[in-house]
Amino acid sequence: MSSLNRPFPGLTTDGPRQLIPGCEWHISSLGRSYFVNHNTRTTSWKKPAPDRPAGSLTPECIIEGHSRCIWSLACVGTGCNIVSTSDDGSIRQWIRDGEPVGEP
C-alpha cells in the first residue's frame, strides 16, 4: 500500500533549517532537494547562504576618530554618551549618533 504522505527513506519532512528569508526548500519529482530564492529570482541545488553570518550585528552608526583600533567602549551618564579608548592612547567621547563631544 502506498501513501503520498509518506516521506522518502532518509528524508526529513521539516526541511533544511535556517533558510534565509525569501527562500523555499523544494523536492524535485526525482527526489532531489533544490532551493528557490525569491529575492534573486533564482533556483539552486545548493542552499543559499546569508550575506553575513546569522546573528551578526548591524551598526547604527560608525565612530571614526581614533587612528588605531578601539579596544574599549563605555556608556556615560543618563544620555548614554559613549567614551572610547584606543591603542593609540587617545580617549574620546561621543553622543549616541556618533558625533564627537568636544575636541580630541
MMTF fields as JSON, N, C-alpha, C and O atoms, coordinates in Angstrom:
{
  "mmtfVersion": "1.0.0",
  "mmtfProducer": "UNKNOWN",
  "numBonds": 415,
  "numAtoms": 416,
  "numGroups": 104,
  "numChains": 1,
  "numModels": 1,
  "chainsPerModel": [1],
  "groupsPerChain": [104],
  "chainIdList": ["A"],
  "bondAtomList": [4, 2, 8, 6, 12, 10, 16, 14, 20, 18, 24, 22, 28, 26, 32, 30, 36, 34, 40, 38, 44, 42, 48, 46, 52, 50, 56, 54, 60, 58, 64, 62, 68, 66, 72, 70, 76, 74, 80, 78, 84, 82, 88, 86, 92, 90, 96, 94, 100, 98, 104, 102, 108, 106, 112, 110, 116, 114, 120, 118, 124, 122, 128, 126, 132, 130, 136, 134, 140, 138, 144, 142, 148, 146, 152, 150, 156, 154, 160, 158, 164, 162, 168, 166, 172, 170, 176, 174, 180, 178, 184, 182, 188, 186, 192, 190, 196, 194, 200, 198, 204, 202, 208, 206, 212, 210, 216, 214, 220, 218, 224, 222, 228, 226, 232, 230, 236, 234, 240, 238, 244, 242, 248, 246, 252, 250, 256, 254, 260, 258, 264, 262, 268, 266, 272, 270, 276, 274, 280, 278, 284, 282, 288, 286, 292, 290, 296, 294, 300, 298, 304, 302, 308, 306, 312, 310, 316, 314, 320, 318, 324, 322, 328, 326, 332, 330, 336, 334, 340, 338, 344, 342, 348, 346, 352, 350, 356, 354, 360, 358, 364, 362, 368, 366, 372, 370, 376, 374, 380, 378, 384, 382, 388, 386, 392, 390, 396, 394, 400, 398, 404, 402, 408, 406, 412, 410],
  "bondOrderList": [1, 1, 1, 1, 1, 1, 1, 1, 1, 1, 1, 1, 1, 1, 1, 1, 1, 1, 1, 1, 1, 1, 1, 1, 1, 1, 1, 1, 1, 1, 1, 1, 1, 1, 1, 1, 1, 1, 1, 1, 1, 1, 1, 1, 1, 1, 1, 1, 1, 1, 1, 1, 1, 1, 1, 1, 1, 1, 1, 1, 1, 1, 1, 1, 1, 1, 1, 1, 1, 1, 1, 1, 1, 1, 1, 1, 1, 1, 1, 1, 1, 1, 1, 1, 1, 1, 1, 1, 1, 1, 1, 1, 1, 1, 1, 1, 1, 1, 1, 1, 1, 1, 1],
  "groupList": [{"groupName": "MET", "atomNameList": ["N", "CA", "C", "O"], "elementList": ["N", "C", "C", "O"], "formalChargeList": [0, 0, 0, 0], "bondAtomList": [1, 0, 2, 1, 3, 2], "bondOrderList": [1, 1, 2], "singleLetterCode": "M", "chemCompType": "L-PEPTIDE LINKING"}, {"groupName": "SER", "atomNameList": ["N", "CA", "C", "O"], "elementList": ["N", "C", "C", "O"], "formalChargeList": [0, 0, 0, 0], "bondAtomList": [1, 0, 2, 1, 3, 2], "bondOrderList": [1, 1, 2], "singleLetterCode": "S", "chemCompType": "L-PEPTIDE LINKING"}, {"groupName": "LEU", "atomNameList": ["N", "CA", "C", "O"], "elementList": ["N", "C", "C", "O"], "formalChargeList": [0, 0, 0, 0], "bondAtomList": [1, 0, 2, 1, 3, 2], "bondOrderList": [1, 1, 2], "singleLetterCode": "L", "chemCompType": "L-PEPTIDE LINKING"}, {"groupName": "ASN", "atomNameList": ["N", "CA", "C", "O"], "elementList": ["N", "C", "C", "O"], "formalChargeList": [0, 0, 0, 0], "bondAtomList": [1, 0, 2, 1, 3, 2], "bondOrderList": [1, 1, 2], "singleLetterCode": "N", "chemCompType": "L-PEPTIDE LINKING"}, {"groupName": "ARG", "atomNameList": ["N", "CA", "C", "O"], "elementList": ["N", "C", "C", "O"], "formalChargeList": [0, 0, 0, 0], "bondAtomList": [1, 0, 2, 1, 3, 2], "bondOrderList": [1, 1, 2], "singleLetterCode": "R", "chemCompType": "L-PEPTIDE LINKING"}, {"groupName": "PRO", "atomNameList": ["N", "CA", "C", "O"], "elementList": ["N", "C", "C", "O"], "formalChargeList": [0, 0, 0, 0], "bondAtomList": [1, 0, 2, 1, 3, 2], "bondOrderList": [1, 1, 2], "singleLetterCode": "P", "chemCompType": "L-PEPTIDE LINKING"}, {"groupName": "PHE", "atomNameList": ["N", "CA", "C", "O"], "elementList": ["N", "C", "C", "O"], "formalChargeList": [0, 0, 0, 0], "bondAtomList": [1, 0, 2, 1, 3, 2], "bondOrderList": [1, 1, 2], "singleLetterCode": "F", "chemCompType": "L-PEPTIDE LINKING"}, {"groupName": "GLY", "atomNameList": ["N", "CA", "C", "O"], "elementList": ["N", "C", "C", "O"], "formalChargeList": [0, 0, 0, 0], "bondAtomList": [1, 0, 2, 1, 3, 2], "bondOrderList": [1, 1, 2], "singleLetterCode": "G", "chemCompType": "PEPTIDE LINKING"}, {"groupName": "THR", "atomNameList": ["N", "CA", "C", "O"], "elementList": ["N", "C", "C", "O"], "formalChargeList": [0, 0, 0, 0], "bondAtomList": [1, 0, 2, 1, 3, 2], "bondOrderList": [1, 1, 2], "singleLetterCode": "T", "chemCompType": "L-PEPTIDE LINKING"}, {"groupName": "ASP", "atomNameList": ["N", "CA", "C", "O"], "elementList": ["N", "C", "C", "O"], "formalChargeList": [0, 0, 0, 0], "bondAtomList": [1, 0, 2, 1, 3, 2], "bondOrderList": [1, 1, 2], "singleLetterCode": "D", "chemCompType": "L-PEPTIDE LINKING"}, {"groupName": "GLN", "atomNameList": ["N", "CA", "C", "O"], "elementList": ["N", "C", "C", "O"], "formalChargeList": [0, 0, 0, 0], "bondAtomList": [1, 0, 2, 1, 3, 2], "bondOrderList": [1, 1, 2], "singleLetterCode": "Q", "chemCompType": "L-PEPTIDE LINKING"}, {"groupName": "ILE", "atomNameList": ["N", "CA", "C", "O"], "elementList": ["N", "C", "C", "O"], "formalChargeList": [0, 0, 0, 0], "bondAtomList": [1, 0, 2, 1, 3, 2], "bondOrderList": [1, 1, 2], "singleLetterCode": "I", "chemCompType": "L-PEPTIDE LINKING"}, {"groupName": "CYS", "atomNameList": ["N", "CA", "C", "O"], "elementList": ["N", "C", "C", "O"], "formalChargeList": [0, 0, 0, 0], "bondAtomList": [1, 0, 2, 1, 3, 2], "bondOrderList": [1, 1, 2], "singleLetterCode": "C", "chemCompType": "L-PEPTIDE LINKING"}, {"groupName": "GLU", "atomNameList": ["N", "CA", "C", "O"], "elementList": ["N", "C", "C", "O"], "formalChargeList": [0, 0, 0, 0], "bondAtomList": [1, 0, 2, 1, 3, 2], "bondOrderList": [1, 1, 2], "singleLetterCode": "E", "chemCompType": "L-PEPTIDE LINKING"}, {"groupName": "TRP", "atomNameList": ["N", "CA", "C", "O"], "elementList": ["N", "C", "C", "O"], "formalChargeList": [0, 0, 0, 0], "bondAtomList": [1, 0, 2, 1, 3, 2], "bondOrderList": [1, 1, 2], "singleLetterCode": "W", "chemCompType": "L-PEPTIDE LINKING"}, {"groupName": "HIS", "atomNameList": ["N", "CA", "C", "O"], "elementList": ["N", "C", "C", "O"], "formalChargeList": [0, 0, 0, 0], "bondAtomList": [1, 0, 2, 1, 3, 2], "bondOrderList": [1, 1, 2], "singleLetterCode": "H", "chemCompType": "L-PEPTIDE LINKING"}, {"groupName": "TYR", "atomNameList": ["N", "CA", "C", "O"], "elementList": ["N", "C", "C", "O"], "formalChargeList": [0, 0, 0, 0], "bondAtomList": [1, 0, 2, 1, 3, 2], "bondOrderList": [1, 1, 2], "singleLetterCode": "Y", "chemCompType": "L-PEPTIDE LINKING"}, {"groupName": "VAL", "atomNameList": ["N", "CA", "C", "O"], "elementList": ["N", "C", "C", "O"], "formalChargeList": [0, 0, 0, 0], "bondAtomList": [1, 0, 2, 1, 3, 2], "bondOrderList": [1, 1, 2], "singleLetterCode": "V", "chemCompType": "L-PEPTIDE LINKING"}, {"groupName": "LYS", "atomNameList": ["N", "CA", "C", "O"], "elementList": ["N", "C", "C", "O"], "formalChargeList": [0, 0, 0, 0], "bondAtomList": [1, 0, 2, 1, 3, 2], "bondOrderList": [1, 1, 2], "singleLetterCode": "K", "chemCompType": "L-PEPTIDE LINKING"}, {"groupName": "ALA", "atomNameList": ["N", "CA", "C", "O"], "elementList": ["N", "C", "C", "O"], "formalChargeList": [0, 0, 0, 0], "bondAtomList": [1, 0, 2, 1, 3, 2], "bondOrderList": [1, 1, 2], "singleLetterCode": "A", "chemCompType": "L-PEPTIDE LINKING"}],
  "groupTypeList": [0, 1, 1, 2, 3, 4, 5, 6, 5, 7, 2, 8, 8, 9, 7, 5, 4, 10, 2, 11, 5, 7, 12, 13, 14, 15, 11, 1, 1, 2, 7, 4, 1, 16, 6, 17, 3, 15, 3, 8, 4, 8, 8, 1, 14, 18, 18, 5, 19, 5, 9, 4, 5, 19, 7, 1, 2, 8, 5, 13, 12, 11, 11, 13, 7, 15, 1, 4, 12, 11, 14, 1, 2, 19, 12, 17, 7, 8, 7, 12, 3, 11, 17, 1, 8, 1, 9, 9, 7, 1, 11, 4, 10, 14, 11, 4, 9, 7, 13, 5, 17, 7, 13, 5],
  "groupIdList": [1, 2, 3, 4, 5, 6, 7, 8, 9, 10, 11, 12, 13, 14, 15, 16, 17, 18, 19, 20, 21, 22, 23, 24, 25, 26, 27, 28, 29, 30, 31, 32, 33, 34, 35, 36, 37, 38, 39, 40, 41, 42, 43, 44, 45, 46, 47, 48, 49, 50, 51, 52, 53, 54, 55, 56, 57, 58, 59, 60, 61, 62, 63, 64, 65, 66, 67, 68, 69, 70, 71, 72, 73, 74, 75, 76, 77, 78, 79, 80, 81, 82, 83, 84, 85, 86, 87, 88, 89, 90, 91, 92, 93, 94, 95, 96, 97, 98, 99, 100, 101, 102, 103, 104],
  "secStructList": [7, 7, 7, 6, 6, 1, 7, 7, 6, 6, 7, 7, 6, 6, 7, 1, 1, 1, 7, 7, 6, 6, 3, 3, 3, 3, 3, 7, 6, 6, 1, 7, 3, 3, 3, 3, 3, 6, 6, 6, 6, 3, 3, 3, 1, 1, 7, 7, 7, 7, 1, 1, 7, 6, 6, 7, 7, 7, 7, 1, 7, 7, 7, 7, 7, 7, 1, 1, 7, 3, 3, 3, 3, 3, 3, 3, 6, 6, 6, 6, 3, 3, 3, 3, 3, 3, 6, 6, 1, 7, 3, 3, 3, 3, 7, 6, 6, 1, 7, 5, 7, 1, 7, 7],
  "xCoordList": [0.852, 0.0, 0.897, 1.857, 0.593, 1.403, 0.647, -0.577, 1.406, 0.793, 1.595, 2.825, 0.914, 1.596, 2.141, 3.017, 1.633, 2.088, 3.341, 3.938, 3.742, 4.909, 6.166, 6.271, 7.123, 8.343, 9.237, 9.111, 10.138, 11.128, 12.027, 12.187, 12.622, 13.532, 14.681, 15.292, 14.963, 16.058, 15.728, 16.601, 14.501, 14.108, 13.419, 12.493, 13.864, 13.168, 12.125, 12.369, 10.977, 9.883, 9.901, 9.121, 10.789, 10.81, 11.705, 11.715, 12.447, 13.28, 14.529, 14.684, 15.429, 16.657, 16.349, 15.504, 17.021, 16.805, 17.578, 18.557, 17.106, 17.782, 17.942, 19.03, 16.878, 16.911, 16.835, 16.191, 17.484, 17.412, 15.998, 15.332, 15.528, 14.183, 14.021, 14.93, 12.869, 12.594, 12.999, 12.899, 13.457, 13.87, 12.963, 12.428, 12.807, 12.0, 12.784, 13.618, 12.507, 13.104, 12.068, 10.932, 12.437, 11.526, 12.216, 13.434, 11.412, 11.933, 11.435, 10.237, 12.371, 12.001, 11.235, 11.187, 10.642, 9.886, 10.785, 10.299, 12.105, 13.056, 13.61, 14.471, 13.117, 13.513, 14.732, 15.259, 15.194, 16.38, 15.955, 15.038, 16.634, 16.339, 16.849, 17.927, 16.059, 16.519, 15.905, 14.968, 16.443, 16.048, 15.584, 16.169, 14.53, 14.018, 14.307, 13.868, 15.054, 15.381, 14.546, 14.852, 13.493, 12.603, 13.25, 12.824, 14.283, 14.985, 15.737, 15.711, 16.404, 17.207, 16.519, 17.039, 15.342, 14.578, 15.407, 15.469, 16.046, 16.873, 16.517, 15.894, 16.931, 16.851, 18.254, 19.11, 18.476, 19.806, 19.713, 18.804, 20.669, 20.775, 21.417, 21.249, 22.149, 22.842, 21.999, 21.331, 22.043, 21.312, 21.888, 23.102, 21.049, 21.549, 22.152, 21.611, 23.258, 23.927, 23.572, 23.389, 23.471, 23.206, 24.382, 25.518, 24.105, 25.158, 26.149, 27.339, 25.666, 26.535, 26.07, 24.931, 26.919, 26.545, 25.292, 25.056, 24.504, 23.303, 23.678, 24.646, 22.912, 23.172, 24.178, 24.434, 24.754, 25.713, 24.957, 23.777, 25.635, 25.008, 25.155, 26.149, 24.174, 24.24, 24.425, 23.582, 25.514, 25.749, 24.74, 24.302, 24.374, 23.518, 24.333, 23.822, 25.588, 26.479, 27.914, 28.205, 28.794, 30.208, 30.963, 30.845, 31.739, 32.515, 33.916, 34.643, 34.285, 35.619, 36.301, 35.649, 37.583, 38.294, 39.57, 40.468, 39.677, 40.915, 41.788, 41.28, 43.093, 43.986, 44.298, 44.864, 43.932, 44.147, 42.874, 41.874, 42.904, 41.712, 41.187, 41.951, 39.843, 39.186, 39.176, 38.768, 39.616, 39.647, 38.723, 38.609, 38.056, 37.131, 36.065, 36.365, 34.816, 33.685, 32.92, 32.835, 32.363, 31.528, 30.475, 30.735, 29.276, 28.214, 28.385, 28.658, 28.217, 28.421, 27.18, 26.678, 26.68, 25.567, 24.233, 24.14, 23.181, 21.827, 21.566, 20.678, 22.325, 22.163, 22.852, 22.756, 23.542, 24.263, 25.288, 25.386, 26.057, 27.215, 28.182, 28.179, 28.998, 29.922, 31.343, 31.717, 32.135, 33.548, 34.315, 34.04, 35.272, 36.077, 37.551, 38.011, 38.28, 39.73, 40.341, 39.731, 41.561, 42.172, 43.61, 44.225, 44.133, 45.541, 46.465, 47.642, 45.94, 46.793, 46.937, 47.599, 46.315, 46.423, 45.395, 45.398, 44.515, 43.527, 42.246, 41.899, 41.554, 40.24, 39.313, 39.609, 38.183, 37.228, 35.851, 35.538, 35.016, 33.626, 32.725, 33.028, 31.613, 30.693, 29.269, 28.963, 28.385, 26.956, 26.498, 27.216, 25.325, 24.861, 24.889, 25.117, 24.663, 24.62, 25.999, 26.094, 27.081, 28.422, 29.148, 30.293, 28.481, 29.136, 30.07, 29.681, 31.3, 32.226, 31.776, 31.164, 32.091, 31.833, 33.164, 34.117, 33.24, 34.476, 35.58, 35.365, 36.74, 37.907, 38.661, 38.626, 39.346, 40.12, 41.27, 42.016],
  "yCoordList": [-1.175, 0.0, 1.237, 1.31, 2.185, 3.388, 4.603, 4.686, 5.543, 6.768, 7.964, 7.944, 9.01, 10.218, 11.026, 11.87, 10.776, 11.499, 10.897, 11.494, 9.712, 9.053, 9.639, 9.665, 10.111, 10.672, 9.596, 8.416, 10.018, 9.112, 8.61, 9.311, 7.425, 6.939, 7.93, 8.401, 8.238, 9.142, 10.611, 11.456, 10.945, 12.335, 12.887, 12.271, 14.032, 14.693, 15.62, 16.262, 15.692, 16.488, 17.939, 18.749, 18.286, 19.673, 20.55, 21.767, 19.985, 20.764, 21.295, 21.204, 21.856, 22.412, 23.57, 24.416, 23.596, 24.656, 25.903, 25.852, 27.029, 28.308, 28.763, 29.173, 28.693, 29.273, 30.788, 31.31, 31.491, 32.938, 33.371, 32.667, 34.515, 34.98, 35.118, 35.582, 34.716, 34.806, 33.566, 33.554, 32.513, 31.274, 30.123, 30.099, 29.182, 27.995, 26.755, 26.793, 25.66, 24.368, 23.502, 23.409, 22.866, 22.002, 20.679, 20.551, 19.702, 18.409, 18.19, 18.278, 17.902, 17.662, 16.347, 15.562, 16.117, 14.88, 13.645, 12.53, 13.851, 12.74, 12.602, 11.758, 13.435, 13.324, 14.136, 13.962, 15.016, 15.828, 17.175, 17.824, 17.583, 18.868, 20.016, 19.936, 21.09, 22.323, 23.502, 23.346, 24.675, 25.869, 26.947, 27.133, 27.652, 28.78, 30.035, 30.16, 30.964, 32.229, 33.313, 33.742, 33.752, 34.768, 36.15, 37.028, 36.355, 37.643, 37.887, 38.989, 36.844, 36.967, 36.341, 36.388, 35.753, 35.073, 33.987, 33.902, 33.154, 32.063, 30.767, 30.773, 29.651, 28.346, 27.772, 28.119, 26.881, 26.313, 24.968, 24.726, 24.091, 22.826, 23.052, 22.237, 24.155, 24.456, 25.395, 26.296, 25.171, 26.016, 27.426, 27.587, 28.457, 29.834, 30.208, 29.863, 30.906, 31.351, 32.814, 33.581, 33.207, 34.615, 35.488, 35.018, 36.775, 37.713, 37.894, 38.109, 37.808, 37.89, 36.829, 36.37, 36.433, 35.356, 35.676, 36.823, 34.66, 34.832, 35.336, 34.868, 36.289, 36.839, 37.968, 38.545, 38.296, 39.407, 40.722, 40.818, 41.706, 42.98, 43.955, 43.924, 44.806, 45.889, 47.182, 47.522, 47.912, 49.115, 50.213, 50.377, 50.972, 52.141, 53.304, 54.125, 53.371, 54.424, 53.92, 52.945, 54.587, 54.235, 55.372, 56.53, 55.032, 56.027, 56.079, 55.086, 57.237, 57.431, 58.548, 59.517, 58.43, 59.478, 59.002, 59.805, 57.715, 57.16, 56.747, 56.388, 56.803, 56.403, 54.911, 54.372, 54.235, 52.795, 52.148, 52.831, 50.851, 50.097, 50.563, 50.849, 50.63, 50.926, 49.637, 48.592, 49.694, 48.483, 48.542, 47.563, 49.675, 49.754, 50.814, 51.896, 50.492, 51.418, 51.385, 50.342, 52.532, 52.587, 53.665, 54.7, 53.423, 54.441, 55.288, 54.771, 56.618, 57.545, 58.407, 58.967, 58.521, 59.414, 58.897, 57.838, 59.683, 59.278, 59.44, 58.78, 60.313, 60.496, 59.419, 59.392, 58.537, 57.425, 57.899, 57.343, 58.929, 59.269, 58.1, 57.321, 57.978, 56.862, 57.384, 58.381, 56.703, 57.006, 55.843, 54.685, 56.144, 55.103, 55.346, 56.486, 54.25, 54.32, 53.472, 52.516, 53.832, 53.189, 52.79, 53.25, 51.926, 51.529, 52.721, 52.671, 53.796, 54.979, 55.842, 56.88, 55.415, 56.135, 57.23, 57.895, 57.442, 58.518, 58.043, 56.863, 59.005, 58.783, 59.81, 61.005, 59.341, 60.245, 60.038, 58.966, 61.09, 60.99, 61.312, 62.2, 60.586, 60.69, 60.732, 60.154, 61.426, 61.271, 60.033, 59.521, 59.56, 58.27, 58.141, 57.045, 59.231, 59.111, 59.152, 59.182, 59.153, 59.073, 60.4, 60.439, 61.491, 62.809, 62.988, 62.686, 63.478, 63.653, 64.799, 65.767, 64.665, 65.707, 66.392, 65.753, 67.682, 68.432, 68.087, 67.37, 68.608, 68.366, 67.139, 66.831, 66.435, 65.261, 65.632, 64.757],
  "zCoordList": [0.0, 0.0, 0.0, 0.767, -0.839, -0.999, -0.483, -0.581, 0.069, 0.569, 0.085, 0.135, -0.386, -0.835, 0.341, 0.154, 1.554, 2.723, 3.346, 4.241, 2.876, 3.431, 2.79, 1.563, 3.595, 3.019, 2.428, 2.753, 1.557, 1.002, 2.122, 3.121, 2.0, 3.043, 3.256, 2.296, 4.512, 4.84, 4.684, 4.885, 4.333, 4.098, 5.335, 5.862, 5.793, 6.899, 6.305, 5.283, 6.933, 6.376, 6.826, 6.325, 7.773, 8.228, 7.367, 7.551, 6.444, 5.52, 6.181, 7.399, 5.373, 5.934, 6.867, 6.571, 7.96, 8.948, 8.562, 7.818, 9.095, 8.972, 7.518, 7.114, 6.742, 5.408, 5.526, 6.436, 4.62, 4.653, 4.26, 3.501, 4.762, 4.418, 2.91, 2.223, 2.4, 0.974, 0.194, -1.033, 0.885, 0.218, 0.639, 1.748, -0.266, -0.003, -0.396, -1.301, 0.293, 0.003, -0.687, -0.22, -1.789, -2.534, -2.836, -2.716, -3.228, -3.673, -5.09, -5.362, -5.995, -7.396, -7.511, -6.564, -8.672, -8.895, -8.813, -8.622, -8.959, -8.847, -7.421, -7.173, -6.477, -5.088, -4.702, -3.603, -5.574, -5.274, -4.681, -5.184, -3.61, -2.982, -3.838, -4.427, -3.9, -4.53, -3.797, -3.014, -4.061, -3.331, -4.3, -5.367, -3.918, -4.687, -3.87, -2.727, -4.472, -3.817, -4.487, -5.599, -3.808, -4.375, -4.376, -5.126, -3.538, -3.503, -4.815, -5.363, -5.305, -6.526, -7.74, -8.855, -7.509, -8.569, -9.25, -10.476, -8.415, -8.927, -8.21, -7.148, -8.82, -8.176, -8.133, -8.946, -7.161, -6.998, -6.301, -5.506, -6.611, -5.897, -4.528, -3.621, -4.379, -3.133, -2.266, -2.774, -0.964, -0.019, -0.045, 0.082, -0.209, -0.211, 1.142, 2.193, 1.099, 2.324, 2.586, 1.641, 3.852, 4.157, 3.754, 3.688, 3.482, 3.122, 4.262, 4.031, 5.464, 6.632, 7.613, 7.527, 8.535, 9.456, 10.252, 10.631, 10.495, 11.299, 12.678, 13.276, 13.182, 14.49, 14.517, 15.575, 13.367, 13.366, 13.52, 13.181, 14.024, 14.32, 13.158, 12.432, 12.99, 12.023, 12.803, 13.633, 12.554, 13.357, 13.054, 11.915, 14.106, 13.931, 13.386, 12.624, 13.772, 13.299, 13.38, 14.073, 12.674, 12.686, 13.35, 12.948, 14.371, 15.092, 14.491, 14.502, 13.972, 13.423, 14.194, 14.581, 14.421, 15.129, 15.775, 16.026, 16.052, 16.573, 15.385, 14.323, 15.578, 14.494, 14.533, 13.582, 15.631, 15.743, 16.264, 16.484, 16.46, 16.886, 18.236, 19.158, 18.33, 19.6, 20.41, 19.901, 21.651, 22.462, 23.662, 24.399, 23.876, 24.996, 24.731, 24.228, 25.077, 24.978, 26.297, 26.945, 26.693, 27.892, 27.717, 27.102, 28.261, 28.276, 29.527, 30.61, 29.362, 30.469, 30.64, 29.665, 31.859, 32.159, 31.673, 31.052, 31.974, 31.598, 30.112, 29.573, 29.426, 27.994, 27.178, 25.951, 27.869, 27.255, 26.237, 25.143, 26.596, 25.774, 25.817, 26.77, 24.803, 24.69, 24.846, 24.228, 25.676, 25.818, 25.207, 25.52, 24.339, 23.704, 23.963, 24.032, 24.104, 24.232, 23.141, 22.661, 22.752, 21.607, 21.886, 22.848, 21.027, 21.086, 20.854, 21.213, 20.254, 20.018, 21.277, 21.242, 22.401, 23.657, 23.845, 24.881, 22.879, 22.969, 23.642, 23.611, 24.251, 24.844, 24.219, 24.219, 23.682, 23.024, 23.614, 24.133, 23.53, 23.977, 22.798, 22.002, 22.687, 21.555, 22.072, 23.115, 21.331, 21.608, 20.858, 20.0, 21.172, 20.671, 19.15, 18.638, 18.414, 16.95, 16.302, 15.075, 17.102, 16.561, 16.411, 15.961, 16.79, 16.719, 17.927, 19.056, 17.695, 18.828, 19.74, 19.289, 21.021, 22.021, 22.268, 22.714, 21.984, 22.221, 21.227, 20.249, 21.502, 20.65, 21.154, 22.345, 20.242, 20.661, 21.58, 22.02]
}
